[in-house]
Amino acid sequence: MFIFGRCRVPSEPGAATAYGIDWSRDATPIVDYSGRFSSVTALIDVDLPRYEHAEVVVSAPEAGPGNWAGGASCVAVNGIFWLAYRIRRPLNSGRGVGVVVAKSVDGVNFKPVCEVSREAFGAASLERPVIMPTDVGWRLYLSCATPKSKHWWIDALDAERPEELPFGDRHVVLPGDDQWAVKDPVIIRDHEGWRMWVCCHPLDEAGHEDRMISRCATSIDGLAWHDQGVALRGTPGSWDARGARITAILSESPLTVLYDGRASAAENWCERTGLAREHDGSLVPVGDAPVAQSPDTDGSLRYVSAVPLPGGRTRFYFEAARSDGSHDLMTCI
């Protein structure tokens, strides 16, 4: 059974080879797709993130692989940008040690207002958060790793002000179960209610827990969620064959999303950004290559967050690899 929030629904049969994907581990080398970007972007008229001329918002905590600043989400409310991001260390130095909430008036220069540590949740690591306003204050969603396992769950904190979130009311939002890890949500709210796209990792086969799909869920309060099924999956034999993690919603009509993808287990943590659009009720990847990647080291450009700006432009935030192997949190318009 796949436990999704407070709603318990059956999982699809044959999870090890589910959704037409061969989940087997391989050692496919990391590929540079940058030469194919133009053919992808010519297929659809939409703003996209770009590494060139992007500005660093938060630098990696140190130089070297495994040191990351990123996994961010951002929302603009009354002229203020509110950013939540994860600080990560290498595997033997603590992994995702904390989530920082910061604010800015220009979307580039941020001042931290509070921080949540992994210890406060009994988590081995924290990953992508989501910050957003509610009817009575603010909410921070947190992706939490269960110690000594590959399991992840999602919690939320509610408070009147962003600065008070570390001390807010805590809710278990998506517990996951022994078959599925859940993390890295993307959440929007409109007159129809709350919608979430969440990354799900099957745990049925040891050593292959990096596989991922994206599912969609709906809610009336943002706390109790109802599974609406698979939203996006990798394409067998393509650059995203190992999995697809929705990271940003660009348009709702038709539904157009950015997503993280990779071809193999060897590319875990080195995801690039792809584009998918709704066709006949299903999300379909646009083109056969990612639309954005870093020119440095592992090529990673992932965890995009999109903030609409006045005048129809979009400010993007993303985590990108730099030449020493670390990842910076960057922004572009």
C-alpha positions as a Markdown table, in Angstrom:
| # | Residue | x | y | z |
|---|---|---|---|---|
| 1 | Met | 0.0 | 0.0 | 0.0 |
| 2 | Phe | 1.1 | 3.6 | -0.7 |
| 3 | Ile | 0.4 | 5.9 | 2.2 |
| 4 | Phe | -0.3 | 9.4 | 0.9 |
| 5 | Gly | -1.0 | 11.9 | 3.7 |
| 6 | Arg | -4.1 | 10.8 | 5.6 |
| 7 | Cys | -5.4 | 8.9 | 2.5 |
| 8 | Arg | -4.4 | 5.3 | 2.0 |
| 9 | Val | -4.7 | 4.1 | -1.6 |
| 10 | Pro | -3.4 | 1.0 | -3.4 |
| 11 | Ser | -0.1 | 1.3 | -5.3 |
| 12 | Glu | 0.4 | 0.2 | -8.9 |
| 13 | Pro | 1.4 | -3.4 | -9.4 |
| 14 | Gly | 4.9 | -4.3 | -10.4 |
| 15 | Ala | 6.6 | -1.4 | -8.8 |
| 16 | Ala | 10.1 | -2.6 | -9.7 |
| 17 | Thr | 9.4 | -2.2 | -13.4 |
| 18 | Ala | 6.4 | 0.2 | -13.0 |
| 19 | Tyr | 5.3 | 2.8 | -15.6 |
| 20 | Gly | 7.2 | 1.1 | -18.5 |
| 21 | Ile | 10.6 | 2.1 | -17.0 |
| 22 | Asp | 13.5 | -0.2 | -16.7 |
| 23 | Trp | 14.7 | 0.8 | -13.2 |
| 24 | Ser | 18.0 | -1.3 | -13.3 |
| 25 | Arg | 21.2 | 0.5 | -12.2 |
| 26 | Asp | 23.8 | 1.2 | -14.8 |
| 27 | Ala | 27.0 | 3.2 | -15.1 |
| 28 | Thr | 26.0 | 5.4 | -18.0 |
| 29 | Pro | 28.4 | 8.4 | -18.1 |
| 30 | Ile | 27.1 | 11.9 | -17.6 |
| 31 | Val | 26.2 | 13.5 | -20.9 |
| 32 | Asp | 26.4 | 17.1 | -22.1 |
| 33 | Tyr | 23.1 | 18.0 | -23.8 |
| 34 | Ser | 23.8 | 21.7 | -24.2 |
| 35 | Gly | 24.2 | 21.5 | -28.0 |
| 36 | Arg | 20.5 | 20.4 | -28.3 |
| 37 | Phe | 18.9 | 23.2 | -26.2 |
| 38 | Ser | 18.0 | 25.3 | -29.2 |
| 39 | Ser | 16.0 | 22.5 | -30.8 |
| 40 | Val | 14.0 | 22.0 | -27.5 |
| 41 | Thr | 13.2 | 25.7 | -26.9 |
| 42 | Ala | 12.1 | 26.2 | -30.4 |
| 43 | Leu | 9.2 | 23.8 | -29.8 |
| 44 | Ile | 7.5 | 26.0 | -27.2 |
| 45 | Asp | 7.2 | 29.7 | -26.4 |
| 46 | Val | 7.9 | 30.0 | -22.7 |
| 47 | Asp | 10.4 | 31.6 | -20.4 |
| 48 | Leu | 13.1 | 29.2 | -19.2 |
| 49 | Pro | 15.9 | 29.4 | -16.7 |
| 50 | Arg | 19.4 | 29.9 | -18.0 |
| 51 | Tyr | 22.8 | 29.6 | -16.3 |
| 52 | Glu | 24.5 | 32.3 | -18.5 |
| 53 | His | 24.4 | 35.8 | -16.7 |
| 54 | Ala | 22.6 | 34.3 | -13.7 |
| 55 | Glu | 23.5 | 35.8 | -10.3 |
| 56 | Val | 24.5 | 33.9 | -7.2 |
| 57 | Val | 22.0 | 34.3 | -4.4 |
| 58 | Val | 23.5 | 32.0 | -1.8 |
| 59 | Ser | 27.0 | 30.5 | -2.2 |
| 60 | Ala | 27.8 | 26.9 | -1.4 |
| 61 | Pro | 28.8 | 26.5 | 2.3 |
| 62 | Glu | 32.3 | 25.3 | 1.2 |
| 63 | Ala | 34.1 | 24.4 | -1.9 |
| 64 | Gly | 34.0 | 20.8 | -3.2 |
| 65 | Pro | 31.4 | 18.1 | -4.1 |
| 66 | Gly | 28.6 | 17.6 | -1.7 |
| 67 | Asn | 28.5 | 21.2 | -0.5 |
| 68 | Trp | 25.3 | 22.7 | -1.8 |
| 69 | Ala | 23.1 | 25.7 | -1.3 |
| 70 | Gly | 19.8 | 25.3 | -3.1 |
| 71 | Gly | 16.7 | 23.1 | -3.3 |
| 72 | Ala | 14.9 | 26.4 | -2.9 |
| 73 | Ser | 11.3 | 27.7 | -3.3 |
| 74 | Cys | 10.4 | 31.3 | -3.5 |
| 75 | Val | 7.2 | 33.4 | -3.3 |
| 76 | Ala | 6.6 | 37.1 | -3.8 |
| 77 | Val | 4.0 | 38.7 | -1.5 |
| 78 | Asn | 3.3 | 42.4 | -1.3 |
| 79 | Gly | 6.6 | 43.3 | -3.0 |
| 80 | Ile | 8.8 | 41.1 | -0.8 |
| 81 | Phe | 10.5 | 37.9 | -2.0 |
| 82 | Trp | 10.4 | 35.1 | 0.6 |
| 83 | Leu | 12.9 | 32.3 | -0.1 |
| 84 | Ala | 13.4 | 29.0 | 1.7 |
| 85 | Tyr | 16.5 | 26.9 | 0.8 |
| 86 | Arg | 18.4 | 24.0 | 2.0 |
| 87 | Ile | 22.1 | 24.0 | 3.1 |
| 88 | Arg | 23.8 | 20.7 | 2.5 |
| 89 | Arg | 27.2 | 19.1 | 3.4 |
| 90 | Pro | 28.8 | 16.0 | 2.1 |
| 91 | Leu | 27.5 | 12.6 | 3.1 |
| 92 | Asn | 30.1 | 12.2 | 5.9 |
| 93 | Ser | 29.6 | 15.7 | 7.2 |
| 94 | Gly | 25.9 | 15.9 | 7.9 |
| 95 | Arg | 24.1 | 16.0 | 4.5 |
| 96 | Gly | 21.1 | 18.5 | 4.6 |
| 97 | Val | 21.9 | 20.2 | 7.9 |
| 98 | Gly | 19.3 | 23.0 | 7.8 |
| 99 | Val | 16.7 | 25.0 | 6.0 |
| 100 | Val | 17.0 | 28.8 | 5.9 |
| 101 | Val | 14.1 | 31.3 | 5.4 |
| 102 | Ala | 15.2 | 34.7 | 3.9 |
| 103 | Lys | 13.6 | 37.8 | 2.5 |
| 104 | Ser | 14.5 | 40.4 | -0.2 |
| 105 | Val | 13.1 | 43.4 | -1.8 |
| 106 | Asp | 14.9 | 42.9 | -5.1 |
| 107 | Gly | 14.9 | 39.1 | -5.4 |
| 108 | Val | 18.7 | 38.9 | -5.4 |
| 109 | Asn | 20.0 | 40.2 | -2.1 |
| 110 | Phe | 18.5 | 38.2 | 0.7 |
| 111 | Lys | 18.6 | 38.5 | 4.5 |
| 112 | Pro | 18.0 | 35.4 | 6.6 |
| 113 | Val | 15.2 | 35.7 | 9.1 |
| 114 | Cys | 15.2 | 32.2 | 10.6 |
| 115 | Glu | 16.6 | 28.6 | 10.3 |
| 116 | Val | 15.3 | 25.2 | 11.0 |
| 117 | Ser | 17.7 | 22.4 | 11.8 |
| 118 | Arg | 17.4 | 18.7 | 10.9 |
| 119 | Glu | 17.8 | 17.8 | 14.6 |
| 120 | Ala | 14.6 | 19.6 | 15.4 |
| 121 | Phe | 12.7 | 17.0 | 13.4 |
| 122 | Gly | 14.8 | 14.0 | 14.3 |
| 123 | Ala | 15.8 | 13.8 | 10.6 |
| 124 | Ala | 19.0 | 12.5 | 9.1 |
| 125 | Ser | 18.8 | 15.2 | 6.4 |
| 126 | Leu | 16.5 | 18.0 | 5.1 |
| 127 | Glu | 15.9 | 18.6 | 1.4 |
| 128 | Arg | 13.7 | 20.9 | -0.6 |
| 129 | Pro | 11.3 | 23.1 | 1.5 |
| 130 | Val | 8.3 | 25.1 | 0.4 |
| 131 | Ile | 7.3 | 28.5 | 1.9 |
| 132 | Met | 3.9 | 30.0 | 1.2 |
| 133 | Pro | 1.3 | 32.2 | 2.9 |
| 134 | Thr | -1.9 | 30.8 | 4.4 |
| 135 | Asp | -5.2 | 32.5 | 5.4 |
| 136 | Val | -3.8 | 33.0 | 8.9 |
| 137 | Gly | -0.1 | 33.3 | 8.5 |
| 138 | Trp | 2.7 | 31.3 | 6.9 |
| 139 | Arg | 3.6 | 27.7 | 6.3 |
| 140 | Leu | 6.9 | 25.9 | 5.7 |
| 141 | Tyr | 6.9 | 22.4 | 4.2 |
| 142 | Leu | 10.0 | 20.3 | 4.9 |
| 143 | Ser | 11.4 | 17.2 | 3.3 |
| 144 | Cys | 12.8 | 15.0 | 6.1 |
| 145 | Ala | 15.0 | 11.9 | 5.8 |
| 146 | Thr | 14.4 | 9.0 | 8.3 |
| 147 | Pro | 17.7 | 8.1 | 10.0 |
| 148 | Lys | 19.4 | 4.9 | 8.9 |
| 149 | Ser | 17.0 | 4.4 | 5.9 |
| 150 | Lys | 16.2 | 5.6 | 2.5 |
| 151 | His | 12.8 | 6.7 | 3.6 |
| 152 | Trp | 11.6 | 10.4 | 3.5 |
| 153 | Trp | 8.5 | 12.1 | 4.8 |
| 154 | Ile | 7.1 | 15.7 | 4.6 |
| 155 | Asp | 6.3 | 17.8 | 7.6 |
| 156 | Ala | 4.9 | 21.4 | 7.8 |
| 157 | Leu | 5.2 | 24.3 | 10.3 |
| 158 | Asp | 2.5 | 26.9 | 10.7 |
| 159 | Ala | 3.1 | 30.3 | 12.2 |
| 160 | Glu | 1.7 | 33.9 | 12.1 |
| 161 | Arg | 5.0 | 35.3 | 10.7 |
| 162 | Pro | 7.8 | 33.8 | 8.7 |
| 163 | Glu | 10.3 | 34.7 | 11.4 |
| 164 | Glu | 8.3 | 32.5 | 13.8 |
| 165 | Leu | 8.2 | 29.3 | 11.6 |
| 166 | Pro | 10.8 | 27.3 | 13.6 |
| 167 | Phe | 8.5 | 27.5 | 16.6 |
| 168 | Gly | 5.3 | 27.0 | 14.7 |
| 169 | Asp | 2.7 | 24.3 | 14.9 |
| 170 | Arg | 4.0 | 21.1 | 13.4 |
| 171 | His | 2.0 | 18.7 | 11.1 |
| 172 | Val | 3.0 | 15.4 | 9.5 |
| 173 | Val | 1.7 | 16.0 | 6.0 |
| 174 | Leu | 2.9 | 13.0 | 3.9 |
| 175 | Pro | 4.3 | 10.2 | 6.0 |
| 176 | Gly | 5.3 | 7.9 | 3.1 |
| 177 | Asp | 5.6 | 4.2 | 4.1 |
| 178 | Asp | 7.9 | 1.2 | 3.8 |
| 179 | Gln | 7.4 | 1.1 | 0.0 |
| 180 | Trp | 7.7 | 4.8 | -0.9 |
| 181 | Ala | 9.7 | 7.8 | 0.1 |
| 182 | Val | 8.1 | 11.2 | -0.5 |
| 183 | Lys | 10.0 | 14.5 | -0.7 |
| 184 | Asp | 10.5 | 17.8 | -2.6 |
| 185 | Pro | 6.9 | 19.0 | -3.0 |
| 186 | Val | 5.8 | 21.8 | -5.4 |
| 187 | Ile | 2.6 | 23.4 | -4.1 |
| 188 | Ile | 0.2 | 25.9 | -5.5 |
| 189 | Arg | -3.1 | 27.3 | -4.1 |
| 190 | Asp | -6.0 | 29.0 | -6.0 |
| 191 | His | -9.8 | 29.3 | -5.8 |
| 192 | Glu | -10.1 | 25.5 | -6.5 |
| 193 | Gly | -8.0 | 24.6 | -3.5 |
| 194 | Trp | -4.5 | 23.2 | -2.9 |
| 195 | Arg | -2.5 | 21.1 | -5.4 |
| 196 | Met | 0.8 | 19.3 | -4.9 |
| 197 | Trp | 3.3 | 17.6 | -7.2 |
| 198 | Val | 5.5 | 15.4 | -5.1 |
| 199 | Cys | 8.6 | 13.3 | -5.8 |
| 200 | Cys | 8.2 | 9.7 | -4.9 |
| 201 | His | 11.0 | 7.1 | -4.6 |
| 202 | Pro | 10.2 | 3.4 | -4.7 |
| 203 | Leu | 11.9 | 1.5 | -1.8 |
| 204 | Asp | 11.1 | -2.0 | -2.9 |
| 205 | Glu | 14.6 | -2.8 | -4.3 |
| 206 | Ala | 17.7 | -2.1 | -2.1 |
| 207 | Gly | 20.3 | 0.0 | -3.9 |
| 208 | His | 17.9 | 1.4 | -6.4 |
| 209 | Glu | 16.1 | 4.0 | -4.2 |
| 210 | Asp | 17.2 | 6.9 | -6.4 |
| 211 | Arg | 14.5 | 6.0 | -9.0 |
| 212 | Met | 11.8 | 8.7 | -9.0 |
| 213 | Ile | 8.4 | 9.6 | -10.3 |
| 214 | Ser | 6.1 | 12.6 | -9.7 |
| 215 | Arg | 2.6 | 12.3 | -8.4 |
| 216 | Cys | -0.2 | 14.8 | -8.1 |
| 217 | Ala | -2.4 | 15.4 | -5.0 |
| 218 | Thr | -5.2 | 17.7 | -4.0 |
| 219 | Ser | -6.3 | 19.2 | -0.6 |
| 220 | Ile | -8.7 | 21.6 | 0.9 |
| 221 | Asp | -6.3 | 22.8 | 3.6 |
| 222 | Gly | -2.8 | 21.9 | 2.5 |
| 223 | Leu | -2.4 | 19.3 | 5.2 |
| 224 | Ala | -4.6 | 16.3 | 4.4 |
| 225 | Trp | -3.9 | 15.3 | 0.8 |
| 226 | His | -5.6 | 13.0 | -1.7 |
| 227 | Asp | -3.6 | 11.2 | -4.3 |
| 228 | Gln | -4.6 | 11.9 | -7.9 |
| 229 | Gly | -2.1 | 9.5 | -9.5 |
| 230 | Val | 1.2 | 9.7 | -11.5 |
| 231 | Ala | 1.8 | 13.1 | -13.1 |
| 232 | Leu | 5.1 | 12.6 | -14.8 |
| 233 | Arg | 7.6 | 9.7 | -15.3 |
| 234 | Gly | 10.9 | 9.3 | -17.1 |
| 235 | Thr | 11.0 | 8.2 | -20.7 |
| 236 | Pro | 12.7 | 4.8 | -21.4 |
| 237 | Gly | 16.0 | 5.2 | -23.3 |
| 238 | Ser | 16.0 | 9.0 | -22.9 |
| 239 | Trp | 18.0 | 11.5 | -20.9 |
| 240 | Asp | 15.4 | 11.3 | -18.0 |
| 241 | Ala | 15.0 | 7.5 | -18.0 |
| 242 | Arg | 15.9 | 7.1 | -14.3 |
| 243 | Gly | 13.2 | 9.5 | -13.2 |
| 244 | Ala | 11.4 | 12.8 | -13.4 |
| 245 | Arg | 10.8 | 15.2 | -10.5 |
| 246 | Ile | 8.5 | 18.2 | -11.1 |
| 247 | Thr | 10.1 | 21.3 | -9.8 |
| 248 | Ala | 8.1 | 24.3 | -11.0 |
| 249 | Ile | 4.7 | 25.1 | -12.5 |
| 250 | Leu | 5.0 | 27.6 | -15.4 |
| 251 | Ser | 1.4 | 27.6 | -16.6 |
| 252 | Glu | -1.8 | 25.9 | -15.6 |
| 253 | Ser | -3.6 | 26.2 | -19.0 |
| 254 | Pro | -2.2 | 24.1 | -20.5 |
| 255 | Leu | -0.3 | 22.6 | -17.6 |
| 256 | Thr | 3.4 | 23.3 | -18.3 |
| 257 | Val | 6.1 | 22.3 | -15.9 |
| 258 | Leu | 9.9 | 22.2 | -15.3 |
| 259 | Tyr | 11.3 | 19.0 | -14.0 |
| 260 | Asp | 14.5 | 17.4 | -12.9 |
| 261 | Gly | 15.6 | 14.3 | -14.8 |
| 262 | Arg | 18.6 | 12.0 | -15.2 |
| 263 | Ala | 19.4 | 9.0 | -17.4 |
| 264 | Ser | 21.0 | 6.7 | -14.8 |
| 265 | Ala | 21.9 | 6.1 | -11.2 |
| 266 | Ala | 25.3 | 7.5 | -11.9 |
| 267 | Glu | 23.7 | 10.9 | -12.4 |
| 268 | Asn | 22.0 | 10.9 | -8.9 |
| 269 | Trp | 22.4 | 14.5 | -7.5 |
| 270 | Cys | 23.4 | 15.7 | -11.0 |
| 271 | Glu | 20.0 | 16.3 | -12.5 |
| 272 | Arg | 19.3 | 18.7 | -15.4 |
| 273 | Thr | 16.1 | 20.6 | -16.0 |
| 274 | Gly | 13.5 | 19.5 | -18.5 |
| 275 | Leu | 10.2 | 20.9 | -19.8 |
| 276 | Ala | 6.9 | 19.1 | -20.1 |
| 277 | Arg | 3.4 | 20.2 | -21.2 |
| 278 | Glu | 0.0 | 18.8 | -20.9 |
| 279 | His | -1.4 | 17.0 | -24.0 |
| 280 | Asp | -4.7 | 15.0 | -24.0 |
| 281 | Gly | -4.8 | 15.2 | -20.2 |
| 282 | Ser | -1.2 | 14.0 | -19.6 |
| 283 | Leu | 2.1 | 15.7 | -19.1 |
| 284 | Val | 4.5 | 15.0 | -22.0 |
| 285 | Pro | 8.2 | 15.9 | -22.2 |
| 286 | Val | 9.0 | 18.6 | -24.8 |
| 287 | Gly | 11.8 | 17.5 | -27.0 |
| 288 | Asp | 14.4 | 14.8 | -26.2 |
| 289 | Ala | 16.9 | 16.8 | -24.1 |
| 290 | Pro | 17.0 | 19.0 | -21.1 |
| 291 | Val | 16.4 | 22.7 | -21.5 |
| 292 | Ala | 19.0 | 23.9 | -18.9 |
| 293 | Gln | 22.2 | 22.6 | -17.4 |
| 294 | Ser | 25.3 | 24.0 | -15.8 |
| 295 | Pro | 28.5 | 24.2 | -18.0 |
| 296 | Asp | 30.6 | 23.1 | -15.0 |
| 297 | Thr | 31.6 | 19.8 | -13.5 |
| 298 | Asp | 28.6 | 17.4 | -13.2 |
| 299 | Gly | 26.3 | 19.7 | -15.3 |
| 300 | Ser | 23.7 | 19.9 | -12.5 |
| 301 | Leu | 21.0 | 22.6 | -12.8 |
| 302 | Arg | 18.0 | 21.5 | -10.7 |
| 303 | Tyr | 15.3 | 22.4 | -8.2 |
| 304 | Val | 14.0 | 25.4 | -10.2 |
| 305 | Ser | 11.5 | 27.7 | -8.6 |
| 306 | Ala | 9.6 | 30.2 | -10.8 |
| 307 | Val | 8.2 | 33.5 | -9.4 |
| 308 | Pro | 5.9 | 35.5 | -11.8 |
| 309 | Leu | 6.9 | 39.2 | -12.0 |
| 310 | Pro | 4.9 | 42.2 | -13.0 |
| 311 | Gly | 4.9 | 42.7 | -16.8 |
| 312 | Gly | 4.7 | 39.0 | -17.5 |
| 313 | Arg | 8.4 | 38.1 | -16.9 |
| 314 | Thr | 9.6 | 35.3 | -14.5 |
| 315 | Arg | 12.3 | 35.2 | -12.0 |
| 316 | Phe | 13.9 | 31.8 | -11.7 |
| 317 | Tyr | 15.8 | 30.3 | -8.8 |
| 318 | Phe | 17.9 | 27.2 | -9.2 |
| 319 | Glu | 20.7 | 25.1 | -7.8 |
| 320 | Ala | 23.6 | 24.8 | -10.2 |
| 321 | Ala | 27.0 | 23.1 | -10.2 |
| 322 | Arg | 30.2 | 25.2 | -10.2 |
| 323 | Ser | 33.7 | 24.4 | -11.3 |
| 324 | Asp | 34.9 | 23.0 | -7.9 |
| 325 | Gly | 32.0 | 20.5 | -7.7 |
| 326 | Ser | 29.9 | 22.5 | -5.2 |
| 327 | His | 26.4 | 23.9 | -6.0 |
| 328 | Asp | 25.3 | 27.5 | -5.6 |
| 329 | Leu | 21.8 | 28.9 | -5.4 |
| 330 | Met | 21.4 | 31.2 | -8.4 |
| 331 | Thr | 18.7 | 33.4 | -10.0 |
| 332 | Cys | 17.9 | 34.8 | -13.4 |
| 333 | Ile | 15.1 | 36.6 | -15.2 |
